[in-house]
Every structure is written in structure tokens, then in C-alpha cells.
Amino acid sequence: MTDNPLGQVTRRAAWLPVWRERLVGVLLVLTAVALGFGLFSHLVDGSHQAFGTLARLADGLRPWLLLLSIPLGLSLALAGARWIGGLCVVLALAGLVSLAIDYRSRVAPVGSEADLTVIWFNIFGENGIAPERIEEAIRASGADIIAFAESAPATEALQALSDIYPYGHSCDGVVNCGIQVISRLPITDLRSSDLPSGLNRMLRFTVEHPDAGPVPIHAVHLTKPWYESVRNFEDLRLHNSLRAATSDRQVLIGDFNAAPWSRRIRKLEIARNLSHPRLPTATWPARLGALGVPIDHVFTRGDIAVTRVDPWGEELGSNHRGLRVELDVTGAGD
């Protein structure tokens, strides 16, 4: 008996459509998941426990999911599903444009000068860095106000800086320390609040600026948004505190564990009339640098403009990058 080359070719040709169909099926599922969460996860509330949790995990990654949808759509087209693949690419591009437009719609005025500099830094509660390095970095920063979250590792350094930062709020020996603040400028009306996720995780205070007068500031450290019941309580506390503020001017800075295009941040900005800088600054995880997710933010309201925002503290051993924020608080923004 001899081999039949024609039969072998026929069998290979029969398997090709099956292989292609399976590939298209896998690509369709992957593209639908990435594109669906990229386009719509921020619109899903927490009423559906499992799906709501997935949406909160995904909505901070919306740009990356939409970007991932583009090569997946092109792969679909190459595998034979040209119209579906092309449509997915178009939808992904439209989603990215829509996300950018939405982000730009709430951009803060651009400051013409910097007359108040604030540093926010989640130093990470298990950070073993030497206090001397923290102190050296703060002294070199030139900042007017320093706010640290998970700040127990920084307590000794912050206390050593009282010669140039005579005002502030400390945790008074609390082991699981929340937020500590030190300031060159006088601080008044300071209120500290515990949250379900930890002690002293929300501070509300006013800085007395020599040229601009009182500058109200909130510093917060919120829990992860997929912890539904805790998140709802913390968000309500923050919204109520901002609503109760007597001044229309406001600076809100902190670790929100959510990206600016997420449901949590969009809801906060729209409800409380807050604005964000022109470009987001990636802060987590620190090892990814500029490729990370922006979950630490500064927001402003009223006549306070944002002059500049830079990452800060990458060499200080945290899993976050901090923010060094230059503000124009004299109402001179464009």
C-alpha cells in the first residue's frame, strides 16, 4: 500500500477551518471581555455583587483594556473575522477618544505661578527605610506642606523636621499610624477622622497663606473600591466632609485607590465640583514608574489652579510614588 499525498492534503485542509474557527472563538471572547470592561465598567454600580466587584477591579484599567482590544481586534481580522475585528478596533479607538474627552472636561485651571507646594506620599506601613533618608528628601523638596499616609515609618523623620515645619498633626505614638502632616505655614481648624479601613485616615484642615489667606485642605487615604460596604461608607464620609466645607476653595489630596477614569473618582469630581491636573501621574506600583496606575491624586475647587505635578519619593522604599504638587492659590490661573 502506498501513501496518498492527495488524501493527506485533504485532511490538512479539513482541519484548517476547524482550527481557524476555534481561534476566532477564543479571540472573540478575549476581545469582548477587554472591550466590554474598557467601555462600560465605570457605568456599573455595586448592586450586582460579583459583577460589580469585577467592574471595580477593571475600571481603573480602562485605557489598558481598550488598548489591548486593538491588537485583539486586528488578530480577529487576520484570522478571518474581518468585519467583527475591524468593528472592535473602531470601538476601542472611540472608547479611548471618549475617555480622553471625559478626562479633559474636568481639568483644573493652569497656574501661572507656584505659591504653595504640597507633597503627598503613601510611604507604606512596612517600609524599613532609614528615617535619615526620609528627612533628607523632605528637606531637599522645598515643599510647604508634607502629608504622609501609612506614616509610622516616617514619624521619627517628621519629628526631626520641626525646625522648618513647626506646624502639623502627628499620630501621638499610635502604632498603625494613618496620616501625619507637617507644615511651614500655620494650620487651623484641624479635624482628624478614623475610617473603617484604619485610624486617622482623613484630615481636614486650613492653611493660613500669607498672600492668599485661608486654603482649606483635605488629605485622605481611602480603601480599595471593590470592598463594597467599606467603600460606600468612606465615600459618604468624604462627600459629607466636602459638602460641609464653608469655603468654595478646596484642595483634596490623597491615596484614593482608584484611577481618574474610574466610577469612584468620576462620581466624586462631578458631585463635588472638583477638577484634576492636565495629565494623570502614575503612582502604583512604584516599580512600573510612568507605566503604573494613577491612584494618588490632587483635586482642586474654586480659584485654586494647578501649576505642576511631579512624582516624588521613588527612592524611599514605598510601593507608591508620591506627588509633589505646585499650586497657584492666589487665583492667578489661566
C-alpha positions as YAML, in Angstrom:
chain: A
units: angstrom
residues:
- id: 1
  name: MET
  ca: [0.00, 0.00, 0.00]
- id: 2
  name: THR
  ca: [1.26, 3.44, -0.85]
- id: 3
  name: ASP
  ca: [0.60, 6.74, 0.83]
- id: 4
  name: ASN
  ca: [-1.94, 9.03, -0.79]
- id: 5
  name: PRO
  ca: [-0.50, 12.57, -0.84]
- id: 6
  name: LEU
  ca: [-3.82, 13.93, -2.04]
- id: 7
  name: GLY
  ca: [-5.57, 12.41, 0.99]
- id: 8
  name: GLN
  ca: [-3.05, 14.00, 3.37]
- id: 9
  name: VAL
  ca: [-3.60, 17.41, 1.80]
- id: 10
  name: THR
  ca: [-7.37, 16.94, 2.04]
- id: 11
  name: ARG
  ca: [-7.18, 16.04, 5.73]
- id: 12
  name: ARG
  ca: [-4.99, 19.10, 6.46]
- id: 13
  name: ALA
  ca: [-7.39, 21.32, 4.54]
- id: 14
  name: ALA
  ca: [-10.31, 19.91, 6.55]
- id: 15
  name: TRP
  ca: [-8.59, 20.73, 9.85]
- id: 16
  name: LEU
  ca: [-7.75, 24.30, 8.82]
- id: 17
  name: PRO
  ca: [-11.30, 25.70, 9.07]
- id: 18
  name: VAL
  ca: [-11.77, 23.98, 12.46]
- id: 19
  name: TRP
  ca: [-8.54, 25.45, 13.82]
- id: 20
  name: ARG
  ca: [-9.45, 28.87, 12.47]
- id: 21
  name: GLU
  ca: [-12.95, 28.73, 13.96]
- id: 22
  name: ARG
  ca: [-11.54, 27.83, 17.38]
- id: 23
  name: LEU
  ca: [-9.01, 30.65, 17.18]
- id: 24
  name: VAL
  ca: [-11.71, 33.13, 16.19]
- id: 25
  name: GLY
  ca: [-13.86, 31.93, 19.09]
- id: 26
  name: VAL
  ca: [-11.09, 32.43, 21.63]
- id: 27
  name: LEU
  ca: [-10.23, 35.86, 20.22]
- id: 28
  name: LEU
  ca: [-13.89, 36.86, 20.26]
- id: 29
  name: VAL
  ca: [-14.21, 36.03, 23.96]
- id: 30
  name: LEU
  ca: [-10.99, 37.85, 24.89]
- id: 31
  name: THR
  ca: [-11.90, 40.89, 22.81]
- id: 32
  name: ALA
  ca: [-15.44, 41.04, 24.16]
- id: 33
  name: VAL
  ca: [-14.18, 40.95, 27.77]
- id: 34
  name: ALA
  ca: [-11.47, 43.55, 27.25]
- id: 35
  name: LEU
  ca: [-13.65, 45.84, 25.15]
- id: 36
  name: GLY
  ca: [-16.73, 45.44, 27.34]
- id: 37
  name: PHE
  ca: [-14.93, 46.31, 30.57]
- id: 38
  name: GLY
  ca: [-12.93, 49.05, 28.87]
- id: 39
  name: LEU
  ca: [-16.05, 50.74, 27.54]
- id: 40
  name: PHE
  ca: [-18.62, 50.14, 30.27]
- id: 41
  name: SER
  ca: [-17.10, 49.07, 33.63]
- id: 42
  name: HIS
  ca: [-17.32, 52.60, 35.06]
- id: 43
  name: LEU
  ca: [-21.08, 52.61, 34.43]
- id: 44
  name: VAL
  ca: [-21.73, 49.51, 36.57]
- id: 45
  name: ASP
  ca: [-22.79, 50.15, 40.17]
- id: 46
  name: GLY
  ca: [-22.37, 47.78, 43.11]
- id: 47
  name: SER
  ca: [-25.90, 46.36, 43.12]
- id: 48
  name: HIS
  ca: [-24.67, 43.17, 41.45]
- id: 49
  name: GLN
  ca: [-22.13, 41.87, 43.93]
- id: 50
  name: ALA
  ca: [-19.97, 39.64, 41.71]
- id: 51
  name: PHE
  ca: [-20.20, 41.72, 38.52]
- id: 52
  name: GLY
  ca: [-19.88, 44.97, 40.47]
- id: 53
  name: THR
  ca: [-16.67, 43.72, 42.07]
- id: 54
  name: LEU
  ca: [-15.26, 42.79, 38.66]
- id: 55
  name: ALA
  ca: [-16.22, 46.23, 37.35]
- id: 56
  name: ARG
  ca: [-14.40, 47.97, 40.24]
- id: 57
  name: LEU
  ca: [-11.32, 45.85, 39.57]
- id: 58
  name: ALA
  ca: [-11.47, 46.71, 35.85]
- id: 59
  name: ASP
  ca: [-12.50, 50.36, 35.68]
- id: 60
  name: GLY
  ca: [-9.10, 51.60, 36.83]
- id: 61
  name: LEU
  ca: [-7.55, 49.73, 33.90]
- id: 62
  name: ARG
  ca: [-9.89, 51.06, 31.21]
- id: 63
  name: PRO
  ca: [-7.18, 52.65, 28.98]
- id: 64
  name: TRP
  ca: [-5.10, 49.48, 29.05]
- id: 65
  name: LEU
  ca: [-8.13, 47.29, 28.30]
- id: 66
  name: LEU
  ca: [-9.08, 49.49, 25.35]
- id: 67
  name: LEU
  ca: [-5.50, 49.45, 24.08]
- id: 68
  name: LEU
  ca: [-5.44, 45.65, 24.43]
- id: 69
  name: SER
  ca: [-8.64, 45.45, 22.38]
- id: 70
  name: ILE
  ca: [-6.86, 46.92, 19.35]
- id: 71
  name: PRO
  ca: [-4.35, 44.07, 18.71]
- id: 72
  name: LEU
  ca: [-7.07, 41.57, 19.63]
- id: 73
  name: GLY
  ca: [-9.36, 43.10, 17.01]
- id: 74
  name: LEU
  ca: [-6.60, 43.08, 14.42]
- id: 75
  name: SER
  ca: [-5.92, 39.43, 15.23]
- id: 76
  name: LEU
  ca: [-9.60, 38.67, 14.66]
- id: 77
  name: ALA
  ca: [-9.40, 40.34, 11.26]
- id: 78
  name: LEU
  ca: [-6.31, 38.36, 10.31]
- id: 79
  name: ALA
  ca: [-7.99, 35.13, 11.43]
- id: 80
  name: GLY
  ca: [-10.83, 35.74, 9.01]
- id: 81
  name: ALA
  ca: [-13.41, 37.70, 11.05]
- id: 82
  name: ARG
  ca: [-12.63, 40.92, 9.25]
- id: 83
  name: TRP
  ca: [-15.80, 42.88, 9.87]
- id: 84
  name: ILE
  ca: [-16.02, 41.96, 13.55]
- id: 85
  name: GLY
  ca: [-12.31, 42.60, 14.08]
- id: 86
  name: GLY
  ca: [-12.48, 45.96, 12.34]
- id: 87
  name: LEU
  ca: [-15.55, 46.96, 14.36]
- id: 88
  name: CYS
  ca: [-13.75, 46.07, 17.61]
- id: 89
  name: VAL
  ca: [-10.77, 48.24, 16.64]
- id: 90
  name: VAL
  ca: [-13.07, 51.16, 15.81]
- id: 91
  name: LEU
  ca: [-14.94, 50.78, 19.12]
- id: 92
  name: ALA
  ca: [-11.68, 50.62, 21.08]
- id: 93
  name: LEU
  ca: [-10.36, 53.78, 19.41]
- id: 94
  name: ALA
  ca: [-13.69, 55.53, 20.00]
- id: 95
  name: GLY
  ca: [-13.55, 54.46, 23.66]
- id: 96
  name: LEU
  ca: [-10.07, 55.93, 24.07]
- id: 97
  name: VAL
  ca: [-11.17, 59.21, 22.50]
- id: 98
  name: SER
  ca: [-14.26, 59.32, 24.72]
- id: 99
  name: LEU
  ca: [-12.14, 58.63, 27.81]
- id: 100
  name: ALA
  ca: [-9.73, 61.43, 26.90]
- id: 101
  name: ILE
  ca: [-12.57, 63.88, 26.27]
- id: 102
  name: ASP
  ca: [-14.19, 62.99, 29.59]
- id: 103
  name: TYR
  ca: [-10.88, 63.44, 31.42]
- id: 104
  name: ARG
  ca: [-10.23, 66.81, 29.79]
- id: 105
  name: SER
  ca: [-13.71, 68.05, 30.70]
- id: 106
  name: ARG
  ca: [-12.70, 68.31, 34.37]
- id: 107
  name: VAL
  ca: [-9.17, 69.67, 34.08]
- id: 108
  name: ALA
  ca: [-8.18, 72.31, 36.64]
- id: 109
  name: PRO
  ca: [-7.05, 75.80, 35.59]
- id: 110
  name: VAL
  ca: [-3.33, 76.02, 34.85]
- id: 111
  name: GLY
  ca: [-1.46, 78.15, 37.37]
- id: 112
  name: SER
  ca: [0.76, 80.98, 36.24]
- id: 113
  name: GLU
  ca: [2.95, 80.69, 39.33]
- id: 114
  name: ALA
  ca: [3.56, 78.36, 42.27]
- id: 115
  name: ASP
  ca: [2.87, 79.87, 45.68]
- id: 116
  name: LEU
  ca: [2.00, 76.71, 47.62]
- id: 117
  name: THR
  ca: [3.78, 73.35, 47.26]
- id: 118
  name: VAL
  ca: [2.28, 70.21, 48.77]
- id: 119
  name: ILE
  ca: [3.76, 66.71, 48.91]
- id: 120
  name: TRP
  ca: [1.57, 63.65, 49.32]
- id: 121
  name: PHE
  ca: [3.23, 60.28, 49.91]
- id: 122
  name: ASN
  ca: [1.94, 56.87, 50.98]
- id: 123
  name: ILE
  ca: [5.19, 55.66, 52.48]
- id: 124
  name: PHE
  ca: [3.88, 52.09, 53.08]
- id: 125
  name: GLY
  ca: [3.44, 50.92, 56.66]
- id: 126
  name: GLU
  ca: [6.05, 48.14, 56.39]
- id: 127
  name: ASN
  ca: [8.73, 50.34, 54.86]
- id: 128
  name: GLY
  ca: [12.09, 49.72, 56.51]
- id: 129
  name: ILE
  ca: [13.90, 52.76, 55.11]
- id: 130
  name: ALA
  ca: [16.14, 54.76, 57.45]
- id: 131
  name: PRO
  ca: [14.44, 57.90, 58.87]
- id: 132
  name: GLU
  ca: [17.52, 59.94, 57.90]
- id: 133
  name: ARG
  ca: [16.84, 59.31, 54.21]
- id: 134
  name: ILE
  ca: [13.24, 60.47, 54.57]
- id: 135
  name: GLU
  ca: [14.33, 63.59, 56.43]
- id: 136
  name: GLU
  ca: [16.96, 64.39, 53.80]
- id: 137
  name: ALA
  ca: [14.44, 64.01, 50.96]
- id: 138
  name: ILE
  ca: [11.91, 66.29, 52.65]
- id: 139
  name: ARG
  ca: [14.47, 68.98, 53.42]
- id: 140
  name: ALA
  ca: [15.52, 68.97, 49.76]
- id: 141
  name: SER
  ca: [11.94, 69.09, 48.49]
- id: 142
  name: GLY
  ca: [11.22, 72.75, 49.19]
- id: 143
  name: ALA
  ca: [7.59, 71.88, 49.94]
- id: 144
  name: ASP
  ca: [5.38, 73.96, 52.22]
- id: 145
  name: ILE
  ca: [3.20, 71.08, 53.38]
- id: 146
  name: ILE
  ca: [4.03, 67.37, 53.68]
- id: 147
  name: ALA
  ca: [1.31, 64.73, 54.16]
- id: 148
  name: PHE
  ca: [2.27, 61.08, 54.65]
- id: 149
  name: ALA
  ca: [-0.10, 58.09, 54.71]
- id: 150
  name: GLU
  ca: [0.72, 54.79, 56.45]
- id: 151
  name: SER
  ca: [3.15, 57.14, 58.10]
- id: 152
  name: ALA
  ca: [4.56, 55.18, 61.06]
- id: 153
  name: PRO
  ca: [7.93, 54.62, 59.28]
- id: 154
  name: ALA
  ca: [8.23, 58.41, 58.80]
- id: 155
  name: THR
  ca: [7.33, 59.51, 62.35]
- id: 156
  name: GLU
  ca: [10.91, 59.98, 63.53]
- id: 157
  name: ALA
  ca: [11.87, 61.91, 60.39]
- id: 158
  name: LEU
  ca: [8.82, 64.18, 60.60]
- id: 159
  name: GLN
  ca: [9.55, 65.00, 64.24]
- id: 160
  name: ALA
  ca: [13.14, 65.89, 63.32]
- id: 161
  name: LEU
  ca: [11.87, 68.48, 60.84]
- id: 162
  name: SER
  ca: [10.18, 70.73, 63.41]
- id: 163
  name: ASP
  ca: [12.84, 73.39, 62.84]
- id: 164
  name: ILE
  ca: [11.44, 74.19, 59.38]
- id: 165
  name: TYR
  ca: [7.98, 72.63, 59.71]
- id: 166
  name: PRO
  ca: [6.73, 73.85, 63.11]
- id: 167
  name: TYR
  ca: [3.04, 73.15, 62.44]
- id: 168
  name: GLY
  ca: [1.26, 69.89, 61.86]
- id: 169
  name: HIS
  ca: [-0.54, 66.84, 63.11]
- id: 170
  name: SER
  ca: [1.04, 63.65, 64.45]
- id: 171
  name: CYS
  ca: [-0.38, 60.29, 65.46]
- id: 172
  name: ASP
  ca: [0.90, 60.68, 69.04]
- id: 173
  name: GLY
  ca: [2.54, 57.28, 69.31]
- id: 174
  name: VAL
  ca: [-0.14, 55.25, 67.51]
- id: 175
  name: VAL
  ca: [1.49, 52.14, 66.03]
- id: 176
  name: ASN
  ca: [-0.79, 51.78, 62.99]
- id: 177
  name: CYS
  ca: [-0.46, 55.43, 62.13]
- id: 178
  name: GLY
  ca: [-2.64, 56.92, 59.41]
- id: 179
  name: ILE
  ca: [-1.93, 60.39, 58.03]
- id: 180
  name: GLN
  ca: [0.58, 62.79, 59.50]
- id: 181
  name: VAL
  ca: [1.02, 66.36, 58.26]
- id: 182
  name: ILE
  ca: [3.79, 68.91, 58.79]
- id: 183
  name: SER
  ca: [3.71, 72.49, 57.51]
- id: 184
  name: ARG
  ca: [5.79, 75.64, 57.24]
- id: 185
  name: LEU
  ca: [2.57, 77.67, 57.40]
- id: 186
  name: PRO
  ca: [0.15, 77.89, 60.32]
- id: 187
  name: ILE
  ca: [-2.59, 75.27, 60.41]
- id: 188
  name: THR
  ca: [-6.03, 75.91, 61.88]
- id: 189
  name: ASP
  ca: [-9.36, 74.07, 62.22]
- id: 190
  name: LEU
  ca: [-7.76, 70.64, 62.01]
- id: 191
  name: ARG
  ca: [-10.05, 67.65, 62.32]
- id: 192
  name: SER
  ca: [-8.89, 64.05, 62.19]
- id: 193
  name: SER
  ca: [-11.25, 61.18, 61.34]
- id: 194
  name: ASP
  ca: [-10.90, 57.43, 61.56]
- id: 195
  name: LEU
  ca: [-12.30, 55.33, 58.73]
- id: 196
  name: PRO
  ca: [-13.31, 51.65, 58.72]
- id: 197
  name: SER
  ca: [-10.06, 50.86, 56.91]
- id: 198
  name: GLY
  ca: [-7.88, 52.41, 59.64]
- id: 199
  name: LEU
  ca: [-7.17, 55.12, 62.16]
- id: 200
  name: ASN
  ca: [-6.59, 58.75, 61.25]
- id: 201
  name: ARG
  ca: [-7.13, 58.25, 57.51]
- id: 202
  name: MET
  ca: [-8.86, 61.57, 56.80]
- id: 203
  name: LEU
  ca: [-7.62, 65.01, 57.83]
- id: 204
  name: ARG
  ca: [-9.42, 68.28, 57.25]
- id: 205
  name: PHE
  ca: [-7.52, 71.49, 57.99]
- id: 206
  name: THR
  ca: [-6.89, 75.04, 56.81]
- id: 207
  name: VAL
  ca: [-3.51, 76.51, 55.92]
- id: 208
  name: GLU
  ca: [-3.09, 80.24, 56.53]
- id: 209
  name: HIS
  ca: [-1.28, 81.50, 53.44]
- id: 210
  name: PRO
  ca: [0.35, 84.96, 53.82]
- id: 211
  name: ASP
  ca: [-0.84, 86.18, 50.41]
- id: 212
  name: ALA
  ca: [-3.90, 84.07, 49.60]
- id: 213
  name: GLY
  ca: [-5.47, 83.79, 53.04]
- id: 214
  name: PRO
  ca: [-7.10, 80.53, 54.21]
- id: 215
  name: VAL
  ca: [-6.58, 77.48, 51.99]
- id: 216
  name: PRO
  ca: [-8.81, 74.54, 53.03]
- id: 217
  name: ILE
  ca: [-7.24, 71.11, 52.51]
- id: 218
  name: HIS
  ca: [-8.48, 67.54, 52.82]
- id: 219
  name: ALA
  ca: [-5.92, 64.71, 53.00]
- id: 220
  name: VAL
  ca: [-7.39, 61.22, 52.72]
- id: 221
  name: HIS
  ca: [-6.45, 57.58, 52.38]
- id: 222
  name: LEU
  ca: [-9.39, 55.53, 51.11]
- id: 223
  name: THR
  ca: [-9.78, 51.79, 50.90]
- id: 224
  name: LYS
  ca: [-9.87, 49.78, 47.68]
- id: 225
  name: PRO
  ca: [-13.10, 50.38, 45.74]
- id: 226
  name: TRP
  ca: [-14.04, 46.70, 45.38]
- id: 227
  name: TYR
  ca: [-14.57, 46.44, 49.17]
- id: 228
  name: GLU
  ca: [-18.16, 47.48, 48.59]
- id: 229
  name: SER
  ca: [-19.59, 48.15, 52.06]
- id: 230
  name: VAL
  ca: [-16.44, 49.81, 53.43]
- id: 231
  name: ARG
  ca: [-16.01, 51.87, 50.26]
- id: 232
  name: ASN
  ca: [-19.57, 53.15, 50.39]
- id: 233
  name: PHE
  ca: [-19.16, 54.32, 53.99]
- id: 234
  name: GLU
  ca: [-15.80, 56.00, 53.34]
- id: 235
  name: ASP
  ca: [-17.03, 57.73, 50.18]
- id: 236
  name: LEU
  ca: [-20.07, 59.01, 52.08]
- id: 237
  name: ARG
  ca: [-17.84, 60.39, 54.85]
- id: 238
  name: LEU
  ca: [-15.64, 62.19, 52.33]
- id: 239
  name: HIS
  ca: [-18.58, 63.58, 50.35]
- id: 240
  name: ASN
  ca: [-20.21, 64.84, 53.55]
- id: 241
  name: SER
  ca: [-16.99, 66.47, 54.72]
- id: 242
  name: LEU
  ca: [-16.53, 68.26, 51.40]
- id: 243
  name: ARG
  ca: [-20.17, 69.28, 51.35]
- id: 244
  name: ALA
  ca: [-19.85, 70.74, 54.86]
- id: 245
  name: ALA
  ca: [-16.83, 72.88, 53.93]
- id: 246
  name: THR
  ca: [-17.80, 76.54, 54.27]
- id: 247
  name: SER
  ca: [-15.36, 77.75, 51.60]
- id: 248
  name: ASP
  ca: [-15.77, 77.10, 47.89]
- id: 249
  name: ARG
  ca: [-11.98, 76.85, 47.68]
- id: 250
  name: GLN
  ca: [-10.64, 73.39, 48.29]
- id: 251
  name: VAL
  ca: [-7.57, 71.20, 47.85]
- id: 252
  name: LEU
  ca: [-8.17, 67.46, 48.10]
- id: 253
  name: ILE
  ca: [-5.13, 65.21, 48.04]
- id: 254
  name: GLY
  ca: [-4.53, 61.58, 48.89]
- id: 255
  name: ASP
  ca: [-4.49, 57.92, 48.03]
- id: 256
  name: PHE
  ca: [-7.89, 57.01, 46.57]
- id: 257
  name: ASN
  ca: [-7.01, 53.51, 45.35]
- id: 258
  name: ALA
  ca: [-8.83, 54.39, 42.13]
- id: 259
  name: ALA
  ca: [-7.89, 55.88, 38.76]
- id: 260
  name: PRO
  ca: [-9.32, 59.20, 37.49]
- id: 261
  name: TRP
  ca: [-11.46, 57.43, 34.85]
- id: 262
  name: SER
  ca: [-12.97, 55.05, 37.43]
- id: 263
  name: ARG
  ca: [-16.55, 55.23, 38.69]
- id: 264
  name: ARG
  ca: [-15.42, 56.30, 42.16]
- id: 265
  name: ILE
  ca: [-13.35, 59.30, 41.03]
- id: 266
  name: ARG
  ca: [-15.74, 60.46, 38.30]
- id: 267
  name: LYS
  ca: [-18.61, 60.41, 40.80]
- id: 268
  name: LEU
  ca: [-16.55, 62.34, 43.37]
- id: 269
  name: GLU
  ca: [-15.44, 65.02, 40.91]
- id: 270
  name: ILE
  ca: [-18.85, 65.56, 39.38]
- id: 271
  name: ALA
  ca: [-20.75, 65.60, 42.67]
- id: 272
  name: ARG
  ca: [-18.32, 67.90, 44.50]
- id: 273
  name: ASN
  ca: [-17.33, 70.10, 41.52]
- id: 274
  name: LEU
  ca: [-13.66, 69.11, 41.67]
- id: 275
  name: SER
  ca: [-11.01, 69.31, 38.96]
- id: 276
  name: HIS
  ca: [-7.80, 67.37, 38.31]
- id: 277
  name: PRO
  ca: [-4.43, 68.20, 36.68]
- id: 278
  name: ARG
  ca: [-3.98, 68.21, 32.89]
- id: 279
  name: LEU
  ca: [-2.26, 64.82, 32.93]
- id: 280
  name: PRO
  ca: [-2.51, 61.96, 35.44]
- id: 281
  name: THR
  ca: [0.61, 60.90, 37.32]
- id: 282
  name: ALA
  ca: [1.17, 57.15, 37.68]
- id: 283
  name: THR
  ca: [1.82, 56.23, 41.32]
- id: 284
  name: TRP
  ca: [1.27, 52.47, 41.77]
- id: 285
  name: PRO
  ca: [3.05, 50.14, 41.70]
- id: 286
  name: ALA
  ca: [6.17, 52.25, 42.07]
- id: 287
  name: ARG
  ca: [8.36, 49.75, 40.21]
- id: 288
  name: LEU
  ca: [6.44, 50.41, 36.99]
- id: 289
  name: GLY
  ca: [7.18, 54.13, 37.12]
- id: 290
  name: ALA
  ca: [5.26, 56.09, 34.49]
- id: 291
  name: LEU
  ca: [3.58, 52.89, 33.27]
- id: 292
  name: GLY
  ca: [1.74, 52.37, 36.55]
- id: 293
  name: VAL
  ca: [-1.83, 53.27, 37.52]
- id: 294
  name: PRO
  ca: [-2.62, 56.76, 38.86]
- id: 295
  name: ILE
  ca: [-4.36, 56.08, 42.17]
- id: 296
  name: ASP
  ca: [-2.91, 59.00, 44.21]
- id: 297
  name: HIS
  ca: [-4.41, 62.34, 43.22]
- id: 298
  name: VAL
  ca: [-4.77, 66.04, 43.85]
- id: 299
  name: PHE
  ca: [-8.06, 67.80, 43.13]
- id: 300
  name: THR
  ca: [-8.92, 71.47, 43.40]
- id: 301
  name: ARG
  ca: [-12.03, 73.61, 43.54]
- id: 302
  name: GLY
  ca: [-12.70, 77.33, 43.30]
- id: 303
  name: ASP
  ca: [-9.93, 79.70, 42.27]
- id: 304
  name: ILE
  ca: [-7.06, 77.32, 43.06]
- id: 305
  name: ALA
  ca: [-5.03, 76.39, 39.97]
- id: 306
  name: VAL
  ca: [-2.54, 73.56, 39.42]
- id: 307
  name: THR
  ca: [0.84, 74.77, 38.22]
- id: 308
  name: ARG
  ca: [2.74, 71.49, 38.17]
- id: 309
  name: VAL
  ca: [2.59, 67.88, 39.41]
- id: 310
  name: ASP
  ca: [5.62, 65.59, 39.58]
- id: 311
  name: PRO
  ca: [6.19, 62.11, 41.04]
- id: 312
  name: TRP
  ca: [8.15, 62.20, 44.28]
- id: 313
  name: GLY
  ca: [9.90, 59.77, 46.62]
- id: 314
  name: GLU
  ca: [10.62, 56.90, 44.22]
- id: 315
  name: GLU
  ca: [13.86, 56.20, 46.08]
- id: 316
  name: LEU
  ca: [12.22, 55.99, 49.52]
- id: 317
  name: GLY
  ca: [11.22, 52.32, 49.51]
- id: 318
  name: SER
  ca: [7.43, 52.57, 49.14]
- id: 319
  name: ASN
  ca: [5.22, 50.62, 46.77]
- id: 320
  name: HIS
  ca: [3.73, 54.01, 45.78]
- id: 321
  name: ARG
  ca: [5.23, 57.02, 44.10]
- id: 322
  name: GLY
  ca: [4.30, 60.24, 45.84]
- id: 323
  name: LEU
  ca: [3.11, 63.54, 44.37]
- id: 324
  name: ARG
  ca: [4.84, 66.89, 44.53]
- id: 325
  name: VAL
  ca: [2.15, 69.43, 43.68]
- id: 326
  name: GLU
  ca: [2.72, 73.11, 42.92]
- id: 327
  name: LEU
  ca: [-0.42, 75.20, 43.31]
- id: 328
  name: ASP
  ca: [-1.38, 78.75, 42.42]
- id: 329
  name: VAL
  ca: [-3.63, 79.74, 45.34]
- id: 330
  name: THR
  ca: [-3.80, 83.45, 44.63]
- id: 331
  name: GLY
  ca: [-6.36, 83.00, 41.88]
- id: 332
  name: ALA
  ca: [-3.94, 83.73, 39.06]
- id: 333
  name: GLY
  ca: [-4.65, 80.62, 37.00]
- id: 334
  name: ASP
  ca: [-5.49, 80.78, 33.29]
...
